[in-house]
Amino acid sequence: MTDETLNEARVKELLSYLPFFENSKGKSIAKWCGGERDKDGTLIMPFPEYPAEVHRFIEAAAQPWWRDGDYLAAKPRELLDAGLEGADLHKVKSVLTYIVRGERFCDGFWDGLIESGAIALVLEKIRDLWRR
């Protein structure tokens, strides 16, 4: 059985990505590939390639101690749009789950959140809540 509780090491691991996401605000960091036709005429849909740091962050954020199985009930998009104002750690976990899952439904989702500063905002909120 996996220990699904948060601890200092797990928070520290996730927060280690904060400088990367702070430095990425205002920038599109995905390299877009595809968008052309193959030799046989098959269209290769455009898709983003992300730096390794993004994949490592997503892997860390997808761990059970950060996951909220009922994340949509918390209305994560609305929480982000409100700047996470008044959000507790459980609601931040909901937003983090929304972030982790979003790319599977919309190519470039992570890139938009990185560029807007939303991922940095989530990490800053975790840092602030954990310090209390």
MARBA-3410 file (N, C-alpha, C, O; in Angstrom, 1 decimal):
132
0.8,-1.2,0.0,0.0,0.0,0.0,0.9,1.3,0.0,1.9,1.3,0.7 ~ 0.5,2.2,-0.8,1.2,3.5,-0.9,0.8,4.5,0.2,-0.4,4.6,0.5 ~ 1.8,5.1,0.8,1.5,6.2,1.8,1.1,7.4,1.0,1.9,8.0,0.3 ~ -0.1,7.8,1.2,-0.7,8.9,0.4,-0.7,10.2,1.1,-1.5,11.1,0.8 ~ 0.1,10.4,2.2,0.1,11.6,2.9,1.2,12.5,2.5,2.2,12.1,2.0
1.0,13.8,2.6,2.0,14.8,2.3,3.0,14.8,3.4,2.7,14.6,4.6 ~ 4.2,15.1,3.1,5.3,15.3,4.1,6.2,16.4,3.5,6.1,16.8,2.3 ~ 7.2,16.8,4.3,8.1,17.8,3.9,8.9,17.5,2.6,9.0,18.3,1.7 ~ 9.3,16.2,2.5,10.1,15.8,1.3,9.2,15.9,0.0,9.7,16.3,-1.0 ~ 8.0,15.5,0.1,7.1,15.5,-1.0,6.7,16.9,-1.5,6.7,17.2,-2.7
6.5,17.8,-0.5,6.3,19.2,-0.8,7.5,19.8,-1.4,7.5,20.5,-2.4 ~ 8.7,19.5,-0.8,10.0,20.1,-1.3,10.2,19.6,-2.7,10.7,20.4,-3.6 ~ 9.9,18.4,-3.0,10.1,17.9,-4.4,9.3,18.7,-5.4,9.8,19.1,-6.4 ~ 8.0,18.9,-5.1,7.2,19.7,-6.0,7.6,21.1,-6.1,7.7,21.7,-7.2 ~ 8.0,21.7,-5.0,8.4,23.1,-5.0,9.8,23.3,-5.7,10.1,24.5,-6.0
10.5,22.3,-5.9,11.8,22.4,-6.6,11.6,22.9,-8.0,12.6,23.3,-8.6 ~ 10.4,22.7,-8.5,10.1,23.2,-9.9,9.7,24.6,-10.0,9.5,25.2,-11.1 ~ 9.4,25.3,-8.9,8.9,26.6,-8.9,9.9,27.6,-9.7,9.3,28.4,-10.4 ~ 11.2,27.6,-9.5,12.0,28.5,-10.3,11.8,28.3,-11.8,11.8,29.3,-12.5 ~ 11.7,27.1,-12.2,11.6,26.8,-13.7,10.3,27.5,-14.2,10.3,28.1,-15.2
9.2,27.3,-13.4,7.9,27.8,-13.9,7.8,29.3,-13.7,7.2,30.0,-14.5 ~ 8.5,29.9,-12.7,8.5,31.3,-12.6,9.3,32.0,-13.7,8.9,33.0,-14.3 ~ 10.4,31.3,-14.1,11.2,31.8,-15.3,10.5,31.6,-16.6,10.9,32.2,-17.6 ~ 9.5,30.8,-16.7,8.8,30.4,-17.9,7.6,31.3,-18.1,6.9,31.2,-19.2 ~ 7.2,32.1,-17.1,6.0,32.9,-17.3,6.2,33.8,-18.5,7.2,34.4,-18.7
5.1,34.0,-19.2,5.1,34.9,-20.4,5.8,34.3,-21.6,5.9,35.0,-22.6 ~ 6.2,33.0,-21.5,6.8,32.4,-22.7,6.1,31.1,-23.1,5.6,30.4,-22.2 ~ 6.0,30.8,-24.3,5.6,29.5,-24.8,6.8,28.6,-24.8,7.8,28.9,-25.5 ~ 6.8,27.5,-24.1,8.0,26.7,-24.0,7.9,25.4,-24.8,8.8,24.6,-24.9 ~ 6.7,25.1,-25.3,6.5,23.9,-26.1,7.0,24.1,-27.5,6.9,25.2,-28.1
7.6,23.0,-28.0,8.0,23.0,-29.4,6.9,22.2,-30.1,6.6,21.1,-29.8 ~ 6.3,22.9,-31.1,5.2,22.3,-31.8,5.7,21.5,-33.0,6.5,22.0,-33.8 ~ 5.2,20.2,-33.0,5.6,19.3,-34.1,4.4,18.9,-34.9,3.3,19.2,-34.5 ~ 4.6,18.2,-36.0,3.5,17.7,-36.8,2.9,18.9,-37.6,3.6,19.9,-37.9 ~ 1.7,18.7,-38.0,1.0,19.7,-38.8,1.3,19.5,-40.3,0.9,20.4,-41.1
1.8,18.4,-40.7,2.1,18.2,-42.1,1.5,16.9,-42.5,1.1,16.1,-41.7 ~ 1.6,16.6,-43.8,1.1,15.4,-44.3,2.3,14.4,-44.5,3.4,14.8,-44.9 ~ 2.0,13.1,-44.2,3.0,12.1,-44.4,3.1,11.8,-45.9,2.3,12.3,-46.7 ~ 4.0,10.9,-46.3,4.2,10.6,-47.7,2.9,10.0,-48.3,2.6,10.2,-49.5 ~ 2.1,9.3,-47.5,0.9,8.7,-48.0,-0.3,9.6,-47.9,-1.4,9.2,-48.2
-0.1,10.8,-47.5,-1.2,11.8,-47.4,-1.8,11.9,-46.1,-2.7,12.7,-45.9 ~ -1.4,11.1,-45.1,-2.0,11.1,-43.8,-1.6,12.4,-43.1,-0.4,12.7,-43.0 ~ -2.5,13.1,-42.5,-2.2,14.3,-41.8,-1.7,14.0,-40.4,-2.4,13.3,-39.7 ~ -0.6,14.5,-40.1,0.0,14.4,-38.7,-0.5,15.6,-37.9,0.0,16.7,-38.2 ~ -1.3,15.4,-37.0,-1.9,16.6,-36.2,-0.7,17.2,-35.4,0.2,16.5,-35.0
-0.8,18.5,-35.3,0.2,19.2,-34.5,0.1,18.8,-33.0,-0.9,18.5,-32.5 ~ 1.3,18.7,-32.4,1.4,18.3,-31.0,2.6,18.9,-30.4,3.6,19.2,-31.0 ~ 2.5,19.2,-29.1,3.6,19.9,-28.4,4.6,18.9,-27.8,4.3,17.8,-27.4 ~ 5.9,19.3,-27.9,6.9,18.6,-27.2,7.4,19.5,-26.1,7.7,20.7,-26.3 ~ 7.4,19.0,-24.8,7.8,19.8,-23.7,9.2,19.5,-23.2,9.7,18.4,-23.4
9.8,20.5,-22.5,11.1,20.2,-21.9,11.0,19.1,-20.9,9.9,18.9,-20.3 ~ 12.1,18.5,-20.6,12.1,17.4,-19.6,11.6,17.8,-18.2,11.0,17.1,-17.5 ~ 11.8,19.1,-17.8,11.4,19.6,-16.5,9.9,19.5,-16.4,9.4,19.2,-15.3 ~ 9.2,19.8,-17.5,7.7,19.7,-17.4,7.3,18.3,-17.2,6.4,18.1,-16.4 ~ 7.9,17.4,-17.9,7.5,16.0,-17.7,7.8,15.5,-16.3,7.0,14.7,-15.7
8.9,15.9,-15.8,9.3,15.5,-14.4,8.3,16.1,-13.4,7.9,15.5,-12.4 ~ 8.0,17.4,-13.6,7.0,18.0,-12.7,5.7,17.3,-12.7,5.1,17.0,-11.7 ~ 5.2,17.0,-13.9,3.9,16.3,-14.1,3.9,15.0,-13.4,3.0,14.6,-12.7 ~ 5.0,14.2,-13.5,5.2,12.9,-12.9,5.1,13.1,-11.4,4.4,12.3,-10.7 ~ 5.8,14.1,-10.8,5.7,14.3,-9.4,4.3,14.8,-8.9,3.9,14.3,-7.9
3.7,15.6,-9.7,2.4,16.1,-9.3,1.3,15.1,-9.5,0.2,15.2,-8.9 ~ 1.6,14.0,-10.2,0.6,13.0,-10.4,0.6,11.9,-9.3,-0.2,11.0,-9.4 ~ 1.4,12.0,-8.4,1.5,11.0,-7.3,0.3,11.1,-6.4,-0.4,12.1,-6.3 ~ -0.1,10.0,-5.8,-1.3,9.9,-5.0,-1.5,10.9,-4.0,-2.6,11.4,-3.7 ~ -0.4,11.4,-3.4,-0.6,12.4,-2.3,-0.9,13.8,-2.8,-1.3,14.6,-2.0
-0.8,14.0,-4.1,-1.3,15.3,-4.7,-2.6,15.1,-5.4,-3.1,16.1,-5.9 ~ -3.1,14.0,-5.6,-4.3,13.7,-6.4,-5.6,13.9,-5.7,-5.7,13.6,-4.5 ~ -6.6,14.4,-6.4,-7.9,14.5,-5.9,-8.9,13.9,-6.9,-9.0,14.4,-8.0 ~ -9.4,12.7,-6.6,-10.3,12.0,-7.5,-11.5,12.7,-7.9,-12.1,12.3,-8.9 ~ -12.0,13.6,-7.1,-13.2,14.4,-7.4,-12.9,15.8,-7.7,-13.6,16.7,-7.2
-11.8,16.0,-8.4,-11.3,17.4,-8.6,-12.2,18.3,-9.3,-12.2,19.5,-9.1 ~ -13.1,17.8,-10.2,-14.0,18.7,-11.0,-15.0,19.4,-10.1,-15.5,20.5,-10.4 ~ -15.4,18.7,-9.0,-16.3,19.3,-8.0,-15.8,20.6,-7.4,-16.6,21.4,-7.0 ~ -14.5,20.7,-7.3,-13.9,22.0,-6.8,-13.9,23.1,-7.7,-13.5,24.2,-7.4 ~ -14.3,22.9,-9.0,-14.3,23.9,-10.0,-12.9,24.5,-10.2,-12.7,25.7,-10.0
-11.9,23.7,-10.6,-10.5,24.1,-10.6,-10.3,25.3,-11.6,-9.4,26.1,-11.2 ~ -11.0,25.3,-12.7,-10.7,26.5,-13.6,-11.1,27.8,-12.9,-10.4,28.8,-13.1 ~ -12.3,27.8,-12.2,-12.7,29.0,-11.5,-11.7,29.3,-10.4,-11.5,30.5,-10.2 ~ -11.2,28.4,-9.7,-10.2,28.6,-8.7,-9.0,29.3,-9.3,-8.5,30.3,-8.7 ~ -8.5,28.8,-10.4,-7.4,29.4,-11.1,-7.7,30.8,-11.5,-6.9,31.7,-11.3
-8.9,31.0,-12.1,-9.2,32.3,-12.6,-9.3,33.3,-11.5,-9.1,34.5,-11.7 ~ -9.6,32.9,-10.2,-9.7,33.7,-9.1,-8.4,33.9,-8.4,-8.3,34.4,-7.3 ~ -7.3,33.3,-9.0,-6.0,33.5,-8.4,-5.8,32.6,-7.1,-4.9,32.9,-6.3 ~ -6.6,31.6,-7.0,-6.6,30.6,-5.9,-6.9,31.4,-4.5,-6.5,30.9,-3.5 ~ -7.6,32.5,-4.6,-7.9,33.3,-3.5,-8.8,32.4,-2.5,-9.8,31.9,-2.9
-8.3,32.3,-1.3,-9.0,31.5,-0.2,-8.9,30.0,-0.4,-9.6,29.3,0.4 ~ -8.2,29.5,-1.3,-8.1,28.1,-1.5,-7.3,27.4,-0.4,-6.2,27.9,0.0 ~ -7.7,26.3,0.1,-7.0,25.5,1.1,-6.2,24.4,0.3,-6.2,24.4,-0.9 ~ -5.4,23.6,1.0,-4.6,22.6,0.4,-5.4,21.6,-0.4,-4.9,21.2,-1.5 ~ -6.6,21.2,0.1,-7.4,20.3,-0.7,-7.8,20.9,-2.0,-7.8,20.2,-3.1
-8.2,22.1,-2.1,-8.6,22.8,-3.3,-7.4,22.9,-4.3,-7.5,22.8,-5.5 ~ -6.2,23.2,-3.7,-5.0,23.3,-4.5,-4.7,21.9,-5.1,-4.3,21.9,-6.3 ~ -4.9,20.9,-4.4,-4.7,19.5,-4.9,-5.7,19.3,-6.1,-5.4,18.7,-7.1 ~ -6.9,19.8,-6.0,-7.9,19.7,-7.1,-7.4,20.4,-8.3,-7.5,19.9,-9.4 ~ -6.8,21.6,-8.1,-6.3,22.3,-9.3,-5.1,21.6,-9.9,-4.9,21.5,-11.1
-4.3,21.0,-9.0,-3.1,20.3,-9.5,-3.5,19.1,-10.3,-2.9,18.8,-11.3 ~ -4.5,18.4,-9.9,-5.1,17.2,-10.6,-5.6,17.7,-12.0,-5.4,17.0,-13.0 ~ -6.3,18.8,-12.0,-6.8,19.4,-13.2,-5.7,19.7,-14.2,-5.8,19.4,-15.4 ~ -4.6,20.2,-13.7,-3.4,20.5,-14.5,-2.8,19.2,-15.1,-2.5,19.1,-16.3 ~ -2.6,18.3,-14.2,-2.0,17.0,-14.6,-2.8,16.4,-15.8,-2.3,15.9,-16.7
-4.1,16.3,-15.6,-5.0,15.6,-16.5,-5.3,16.4,-17.8,-5.7,15.9,-18.8 ~ -5.1,17.7,-17.8,-5.6,18.6,-18.8,-5.0,18.4,-20.2,-5.7,18.5,-21.2 ~ -3.7,18.0,-20.3,-3.1,17.8,-21.5,-3.6,16.7,-22.3,-3.6,16.6,-23.5 ~ -4.2,15.7,-21.6,-4.8,14.5,-22.3,-6.0,14.9,-23.1,-6.4,14.2,-24.0 ~ -6.6,16.0,-22.7,-7.9,16.4,-23.4,-7.6,17.6,-24.4,-8.5,17.8,-25.2
-6.5,18.3,-24.2,-6.3,19.4,-25.1,-4.8,19.6,-25.3,-4.0,20.0,-24.3 ~ -4.3,19.3,-26.5,-2.8,19.5,-26.7,-2.5,21.0,-26.5,-3.1,21.9,-27.0 ~ -1.4,21.2,-25.8,-0.9,22.5,-25.5,-1.5,23.1,-24.2,-1.2,24.3,-23.9 ~ -2.3,22.4,-23.5,-2.9,22.8,-22.3,-1.8,23.3,-21.3,-1.9,24.4,-20.7 ~ -0.8,22.4,-21.1,0.2,22.8,-20.1,1.0,24.0,-20.6,1.3,24.9,-19.7
1.2,24.2,-21.9,1.9,25.3,-22.4,1.2,26.6,-22.0,1.8,27.6,-21.6 ~ -0.1,26.6,-22.2,-0.9,27.8,-21.9,-0.9,28.1,-20.4,-0.8,29.3,-20.0 ~ -0.9,27.1,-19.5,-0.8,27.3,-18.1,0.5,27.8,-17.7,0.7,28.6,-16.7 ~ 1.6,27.3,-18.3,2.9,27.7,-18.0,3.1,29.2,-18.4,3.6,30.0,-17.6 ~ 2.7,29.5,-19.6,2.9,30.9,-20.1,2.1,31.9,-19.3,2.5,33.0,-19.1
0.9,31.5,-18.9,0.0,32.4,-18.1,0.5,32.6,-16.6,0.1,33.5,-15.9 ~ 1.4,31.7,-16.2,1.9,31.7,-14.8,1.0,30.9,-13.8,1.3,31.0,-12.6 ~ 0.1,30.2,-14.4,-0.9,29.4,-13.5,-0.1,28.4,-12.7,-0.5,28.1,-11.5 ~ 0.8,27.7,-13.3,1.5,26.6,-12.6,2.4,27.2,-11.5,2.4,26.7,-10.4 ~ 3.0,28.3,-11.8,3.8,29.0,-10.8,2.9,29.4,-9.6,3.3,29.3,-8.5
1.7,29.9,-10.0,0.8,30.4,-8.9,0.4,29.2,-8.0,0.3,29.4,-6.8 ~ 0.1,28.0,-8.6,-0.2,26.9,-7.8,0.9,26.5,-6.9,0.7,26.2,-5.7 ~ 2.1,26.5,-7.4,3.3,26.1,-6.5,3.5,27.2,-5.5,3.9,26.8,-4.3 ~ 3.3,28.4,-5.8,3.5,29.5,-4.7,2.4,29.3,-3.6,2.7,29.5,-2.5 ~ 1.2,28.9,-4.0,0.2,28.7,-3.1,0.5,27.5,-2.2,0.3,27.5,-1.0
1.0,26.4,-2.8,1.4,25.3,-2.0,2.5,25.7,-1.0,2.4,25.3,0.2 ~ 3.5,26.4,-1.4,4.6,26.9,-0.6,4.0,27.7,0.6,4.4,27.5,1.8 ~ 3.1,28.6,0.3,2.5,29.5,1.3,1.7,28.7,2.3,1.7,28.9,3.5 ~ 0.9,27.8,1.8,0.0,27.0,2.7,0.9,26.0,3.6,0.5,25.8,4.7 ~ 1.9,25.5,3.0,2.7,24.5,3.8,3.5,25.2,4.9,3.8,24.6,5.9
3.9,26.4,4.7,4.7,27.2,5.7,3.9,27.5,6.9,4.4,27.6,8.0 ~ 2.5,27.5,6.8,1.7,27.9,7.9,1.7,26.9,9.0,1.1,27.1,10.1
END
